[in-house]
Amino acid sequence: MAATLIYDNKASTSEAALAEGGNLWLRLGDLRSATGWELKPQGLCRGERCVPIPASRRDGFLRNGEFVNLSALARQLGQQVVHDDTHEVWFFSEATDSRRDAMASLKAPDFTLPDLDGKPHSLADYIGRRILLLSWASW
């Protein structure tokens, strides 16, 4: 089946993905292009960071030397996984440690929103100036 993945806010499509319940299995060939992770002898690696695959859980991470369970890796990293079975879309959040570090910094993430006239404004446009952010939601 074809599945759309959103990983690091980058969308990609894997034509040979397998979805089983809450698990998304990707072909090894699709793993790196979709997520930046790759299988190495020391485990699943992305740049200098490697996540060892516990021998007792190897079958939960790898299948037939051809597929990797991206959902199992996400759980190991503390990422949240949300999927829409109807449209075969899978979203993977930031890792827990990245979110924790961002919250500890007390820096608001940059965002851009339009004013009432449609002119976009970014938070970064106001660096060094005092601003008051108000938010409202109906729920």
Backbone as JSON, one array per atom type, in Angstrom:
{
  "sequence": "MAATLIYDNKASTSEAALAEGGNLWLRLGDLRSATGWELKPQGLCRGERCVPIPASRRDGFLRNGEFVNLSALARQLGQQVVHDDTHEVWFFSEATDSRRDAMASLKAPDFTLPDLDGKPHSLADYIGRRILLLSWASW",
  "N": [[0.84, -1.18, 0.0], [0.36, 2.31, -0.51], [1.62, 4.92, 1.45], [1.42, 8.05, 3.11], [3.82, 9.9, 4.76], [4.54, 12.09, 7.42], [7.23, 13.48, 8.6], [9.44, 15.14, 10.64], [8.19, 17.48, 9.82], [8.17, 17.19, 7.09], [6.74, 15.99, 4.21], [6.36, 12.82, 2.68], [6.07, 10.06, 0.39], [5.58, 6.62, 0.64], [5.6, 3.89, -1.33], [5.5, 1.19, -0.83], [4.69, 0.56, 1.79], [3.69, -1.02, 4.87], [0.9, -1.28, 6.84], [-0.02, -2.13, 10.06], [-2.24, -2.27, 12.38], [-1.24, -0.14, 14.88], [1.26, 0.13, 13.81], [3.72, 1.07, 11.44], [5.33, -0.2, 8.8], [8.22, 0.28, 6.95], [9.96, -0.01, 3.86], [13.44, -0.67, 3.82], [14.8, 0.84, 1.9], [13.18, 3.09, 1.63], [13.25, 4.26, 4.08], [15.44, 6.03, 4.78], [15.18, 8.18, 2.92], [12.67, 9.14, 3.61], [12.82, 9.74, 6.34], [15.43, 10.2, 7.25], [16.69, 8.38, 8.86], [18.67, 5.39, 9.08], [19.54, 1.92, 8.71], [22.16, 0.53, 10.46], [25.03, -1.42, 11.52], [25.2, -0.86, 14.29], [22.63, -0.17, 14.98], [19.58, 1.67, 14.46], [20.24, 4.6, 12.82], [20.76, 8.13, 12.66], [22.49, 10.54, 11.36], [24.9, 11.3, 13.74], [23.59, 10.13, 15.82], [22.53, 7.11, 17.21], [20.24, 4.46, 17.65], [20.17, 1.69, 19.48], [19.0, -1.58, 18.64], [17.2, -3.58, 20.67], [18.05, -6.95, 21.3], [16.11, -8.71, 22.21], [13.83, -7.56, 21.22], [14.03, -7.44, 18.53], [12.47, -8.53, 16.44], [10.27, -6.9, 16.57], [11.17, -4.57, 15.49], [12.45, -5.08, 13.04], [11.83, -6.75, 9.94], [12.22, -9.56, 8.04], [14.66, -8.58, 7.12], [14.12, -6.57, 5.4], [12.14, -4.7, 5.97], [11.43, -1.97, 8.21], [10.11, -1.12, 11.35], [8.75, 1.79, 11.72], [7.1, 2.95, 13.58], [7.74, 1.61, 15.94], [10.34, 2.54, 16.35], [9.73, 5.23, 16.75], [8.27, 5.08, 19.16], [10.34, 4.24, 20.82], [11.9, 6.52, 20.81], [10.25, 8.33, 22.03], [8.39, 9.68, 20.53], [5.26, 10.91, 19.38], [2.72, 9.24, 17.57], [0.44, 9.6, 15.02], [-2.19, 8.46, 13.04], [-4.14, 8.23, 10.05], [-6.26, 5.98, 8.97], [-8.04, 5.87, 6.83], [-7.07, 7.61, 4.84], [-4.48, 6.83, 4.73], [-2.34, 8.23, 6.03], [0.4, 9.18, 7.98], [1.65, 10.68, 10.85], [4.47, 11.84, 12.56], [5.63, 13.03, 15.58], [7.91, 15.47, 17.07], [10.76, 14.27, 18.92], [10.6, 13.43, 22.4], [12.69, 14.5, 24.02], [13.57, 16.66, 22.47], [11.3, 18.32, 22.45], [11.12, 18.84, 25.2], [13.52, 20.24, 25.68], [13.01, 22.51, 24.12], [10.84, 23.62, 25.48], [12.04, 24.18, 27.95], [13.75, 26.23, 27.25], [12.22, 28.48, 27.17], [11.59, 29.94, 24.93], [9.44, 31.17, 22.52], [8.09, 29.41, 19.76], [8.74, 30.29, 16.35], [6.26, 31.72, 14.28], [3.88, 32.47, 11.71], [1.21, 34.59, 11.05], [-1.73, 36.01, 9.55], [-2.81, 39.48, 9.68], [-5.84, 41.41, 10.28], [-6.16, 42.59, 7.83], [-4.99, 40.85, 6.13], [-2.25, 40.9, 5.88], [0.78, 39.24, 6.4], [2.36, 38.45, 9.52], [5.23, 37.71, 11.35], [6.46, 36.16, 14.3], [9.18, 36.4, 14.62], [9.7, 38.82, 13.45], [9.54, 40.68, 15.42], [11.62, 40.55, 17.2], [13.49, 41.51, 20.01], [11.75, 43.44, 20.77], [9.13, 44.27, 23.01], [6.27, 42.3, 23.26], [2.82, 41.38, 23.35], [1.18, 38.41, 23.44], [-1.91, 37.18, 22.58], [-4.26, 34.62, 22.8], [-7.04, 32.71, 21.65], [-9.62, 30.33, 21.89], [-12.41, 28.4, 20.85], [-13.11, 26.11, 22.14]],
  "CA": [[0.0, 0.0, 0.0], [1.06, 3.59, -0.48], [1.34, 5.68, 2.67], [2.04, 9.36, 3.21], [4.44, 10.12, 6.07], [4.98, 13.44, 7.75], [8.3, 13.29, 9.56], [10.19, 16.41, 10.68], [7.39, 18.41, 9.04], [8.41, 16.95, 5.67], [5.86, 14.93, 3.72], [6.89, 11.94, 1.64], [5.2, 8.92, 0.12], [6.22, 5.31, 0.53], [4.69, 3.08, -2.14], [5.47, -0.22, -0.38], [4.58, 0.51, 3.25], [2.73, -1.97, 5.43], [0.3, -0.78, 8.08], [-0.61, -3.19, 10.87], [-2.67, -1.64, 13.62], [-0.53, 1.1, 15.15], [2.63, 0.02, 13.32], [3.98, 1.35, 10.04], [6.55, -0.85, 8.34], [8.75, 0.88, 5.73], [11.11, -0.68, 3.24], [14.71, -0.03, 4.18], [15.12, 1.83, 0.88], [12.36, 4.29, 1.82], [13.45, 4.8, 5.43], [16.36, 7.17, 4.8], [14.66, 9.33, 2.18], [11.49, 9.66, 4.29], [13.04, 10.16, 7.73], [16.84, 10.46, 7.57], [17.21, 7.25, 9.62], [19.12, 4.26, 8.29], [19.96, 0.77, 9.48], [23.6, 0.28, 10.5], [25.29, -2.52, 12.47], [24.97, -0.44, 15.68], [21.21, 0.07, 15.19], [18.99, 2.66, 13.56], [21.06, 5.8, 13.01], [20.48, 9.37, 11.94], [23.68, 11.33, 11.66], [25.72, 10.72, 14.8], [22.73, 9.49, 16.83], [22.13, 5.73, 16.9], [19.35, 3.81, 18.61], [20.37, 0.24, 19.39], [17.8, -2.42, 18.6], [17.37, -4.65, 21.66], [17.97, -8.29, 20.72], [14.84, -9.32, 22.59], [12.73, -6.9, 20.5], [14.45, -7.29, 17.13], [11.35, -8.82, 15.53], [9.36, -5.76, 16.61], [11.78, -3.47, 14.74], [12.88, -5.49, 11.7], [11.11, -7.89, 9.36], [12.82, -10.17, 6.85], [15.79, -7.79, 6.64], [13.65, -5.72, 4.32], [11.25, -3.68, 6.49], [11.69, -1.4, 9.54], [8.9, -0.62, 11.99], [8.98, 3.19, 12.07], [6.33, 3.24, 14.8], [8.53, 1.09, 17.08], [11.42, 3.51, 16.55], [9.11, 6.44, 17.32], [8.0, 4.81, 20.57], [11.64, 4.21, 21.51], [12.37, 7.91, 20.89], [9.27, 9.16, 22.73], [7.62, 10.45, 19.58], [3.86, 10.56, 19.25], [2.37, 8.81, 16.22], [-0.98, 9.74, 14.71], [-2.41, 8.01, 11.67], [-5.48, 8.23, 9.49], [-6.34, 4.77, 8.17], [-8.82, 6.11, 5.62], [-6.24, 8.26, 3.83], [-3.12, 6.27, 4.85], [-1.41, 9.31, 6.38], [1.05, 8.95, 9.26], [2.38, 11.85, 11.35], [5.39, 11.55, 13.66], [5.98, 14.29, 16.25], [9.29, 15.59, 17.54], [11.1, 13.4, 20.05], [10.31, 14.01, 23.71], [13.8, 15.32, 24.51], [13.57, 17.91, 21.7], [10.21, 19.16, 22.97], [11.48, 19.24, 26.57], [14.54, 21.27, 25.56], [12.37, 23.73, 23.61], [10.03, 24.2, 26.57], [12.95, 24.7, 28.97], [14.39, 27.45, 26.76], [11.23, 29.56, 27.31], [11.49, 30.68, 23.68], [8.25, 30.83, 21.74], [8.45, 29.04, 18.38], [8.35, 31.29, 15.36], [5.06, 31.42, 13.5], [3.41, 33.58, 10.89], [-0.24, 34.67, 10.94], [-2.15, 37.25, 8.92], [-3.63, 40.4, 10.47], [-7.19, 41.52, 9.74], [-6.08, 43.01, 6.43], [-4.36, 39.78, 5.37], [-0.79, 41.06, 5.84], [1.39, 38.28, 7.32], [3.28, 38.92, 10.56], [5.94, 36.61, 12.01], [6.96, 36.48, 15.62], [10.58, 36.78, 14.47], [9.76, 40.23, 13.04], [9.48, 41.53, 16.61], [12.72, 40.22, 18.11], [14.04, 42.67, 20.69], [10.66, 44.33, 21.17], [8.15, 43.64, 23.9], [4.99, 42.04, 22.61], [1.85, 40.63, 24.13], [0.47, 37.44, 22.6], [-3.21, 36.74, 23.08], [-4.85, 33.54, 21.99], [-8.41, 32.39, 22.03], [-10.16, 29.15, 21.23], [-13.81, 28.22, 21.21], [-13.36, 24.89, 22.92]],
  "C": [[0.88, 1.24, 0.0], [0.64, 4.33, 0.79], [2.06, 7.01, 2.58], [2.56, 9.52, 4.63], [4.75, 11.59, 6.22], [5.96, 13.27, 8.9], [9.19, 14.51, 9.51], [9.52, 17.47, 9.81], [7.66, 18.33, 7.55], [7.54, 15.78, 5.24], [6.57, 14.13, 2.64], [5.92, 10.77, 1.48], [6.04, 7.67, 0.01], [5.22, 4.4, -0.18], [4.54, 1.66, -1.62], [5.42, -0.32, 1.14], [3.55, -0.53, 3.65], [2.21, -1.39, 6.74], [-0.36, -1.96, 8.78], [-0.98, -2.59, 12.22], [-1.97, -0.3, 13.79], [0.91, 1.08, 14.67], [2.7, 0.3, 11.83], [5.34, 0.76, 9.69], [6.98, -0.24, 7.01], [9.86, 0.01, 5.17], [12.37, 0.08, 3.63], [15.09, 1.06, 3.18], [14.37, 3.14, 1.04], [12.67, 5.0, 3.14], [14.31, 6.06, 5.42], [15.77, 8.39, 4.08], [13.46, 9.95, 2.89], [11.8, 10.27, 5.64], [14.47, 10.58, 8.06], [17.48, 9.35, 8.38], [17.66, 6.16, 8.65], [19.6, 3.14, 9.2], [21.45, 0.57, 9.32], [23.83, -0.86, 11.49], [25.02, -2.14, 13.93], [23.51, -0.15, 15.99], [20.65, 1.0, 14.13], [19.66, 3.99, 13.85], [20.57, 6.94, 12.12], [21.61, 10.32, 12.3], [24.52, 10.6, 12.69], [24.89, 9.96, 15.85], [22.31, 8.1, 16.36], [21.27, 5.18, 18.03], [19.56, 2.31, 18.47], [19.03, -0.49, 19.37], [18.01, -3.55, 19.6], [17.15, -6.02, 21.02], [16.62, -8.94, 21.01], [13.64, -8.73, 21.84], [13.04, -6.72, 19.02], [13.3, -7.52, 16.15], [10.32, -7.69, 15.52], [9.87, -4.57, 15.83], [12.06, -3.83, 13.28], [12.08, -6.7, 11.24], [11.8, -8.31, 8.07], [14.02, -9.4, 6.3], [15.42, -6.79, 5.57], [12.8, -4.54, 4.81], [11.67, -3.25, 7.9], [10.37, -0.86, 10.07], [9.17, 0.8, 12.49], [8.24, 3.56, 13.34], [7.08, 2.75, 16.04], [9.69, 2.03, 17.38], [10.87, 4.77, 17.21], [8.82, 6.24, 18.8], [9.29, 4.8, 21.39], [12.16, 5.62, 21.74], [11.43, 8.82, 21.67], [8.5, 10.06, 21.8], [6.16, 9.98, 19.61], [3.6, 10.2, 17.79], [0.86, 8.92, 16.06], [-1.16, 9.27, 13.28], [-3.88, 8.01, 11.32], [-5.55, 7.04, 8.55], [-7.07, 4.98, 6.85], [-7.95, 6.66, 4.5], [-4.79, 7.77, 3.85], [-2.08, 7.37, 5.05], [-0.91, 9.05, 7.79], [1.85, 10.18, 9.63], [3.21, 11.44, 12.56], [5.85, 12.87, 14.26], [7.48, 14.34, 16.52], [9.51, 14.6, 18.69], [10.87, 14.17, 21.36], [11.43, 14.92, 24.19], [13.89, 16.64, 23.76], [12.5, 18.86, 22.21], [10.54, 19.68, 24.36], [12.51, 20.37, 26.53], [13.94, 22.59, 25.07], [11.55, 24.41, 24.69], [10.93, 24.83, 27.64], [13.6, 26.01, 28.54], [13.51, 28.68, 26.96], [11.14, 30.45, 26.08], [10.24, 30.22, 22.94], [8.69, 30.42, 20.33], [8.0, 30.12, 17.42], [7.12, 30.8, 14.6], [4.68, 32.66, 12.73], [1.89, 33.48, 10.78], [-0.61, 35.99, 10.27], [-2.91, 38.15, 9.9], [-5.0, 40.51, 9.8], [-7.23, 41.96, 8.28], [-5.4, 41.97, 5.54], [-2.84, 39.88, 5.28], [-0.16, 40.08, 6.85], [2.36, 38.94, 8.3], [3.91, 37.68, 11.2], [6.43, 37.07, 13.36], [8.41, 36.96, 15.54], [10.75, 38.24, 14.04], [9.86, 41.17, 14.23], [10.56, 41.2, 17.62], [13.29, 41.51, 18.7], [12.98, 43.67, 21.13], [9.73, 43.56, 22.09], [6.84, 43.49, 23.14], [4.1, 41.28, 23.58], [1.11, 39.72, 23.16], [-0.82, 37.05, 23.29], [-3.7, 35.63, 22.19], [-6.24, 33.24, 22.52], [-8.83, 31.15, 21.28], [-11.59, 28.94, 21.72], [-14.05, 26.98, 22.04], [-12.97, 25.12, 24.34]]
}
